[in-house]
Amino acid sequence: MTSRDSAASEITPEVLLRAYACGIFPMAESADDPTLFWVEPEMRGVIPLDGFRIASRLARTARSDAFTVTVDTAFKAVIAGCAAPQAGRDDTWINKRIRDLYVGLHQLGHCHSVEVWQNDDLVGGLYGVSLGRAFFGESMFHTIRDASKVALVHLVARLIEGGFELLDTQYVTEHLKSFGAVEIPRRRYRTMLDRAIVGEPADFLKLPFDRPVSGADALAIIAARP
């Protein structure tokens, strides 16, 4: 289900948060389209945190610390990376208005990024919205093989450690299926969402955020999940 928005001034970061609490999120037709439309899929993609799967080769890459992983140190650069054309994707749904809204959410403490570095180069990452005990994954990118996958491994470890219970991927792709992503009906998703946004909120920054977390530590957290 989609709903076209025509009034640019009506959407603020605070309105955006309320939309997420209702199970809807914004997209744009392209990077050049100034308008947004609201989306509430009939079938929603989620990755159950207790069912997250890591291929053995990816686990070796994460454990090797070939990449350095940080959080919230280059938020704008991660969004720019996600908005840039990539192999198999010439255009993006991330326009300037999307960027500005999510930067505003980041400043409010409700939007976070995971950055993957090789030496001093940002080679991958992801960003998403945190609300209660739910995390809404928005987009990811990579310029070097496995960089975005390593970002996802570190994100899941952080969500588990911080007490999150819902990881929303919006849609399911073949790529996300390899990590355990599944589709659930809208009604079931809303039940899970309603439960996740009330009560004690999770803590995205429970794991250290002022220094990188090692791949071995991230994998150990995932392996020890309940």
Disulfide bonds with the S-S distance in Angstrom:
none
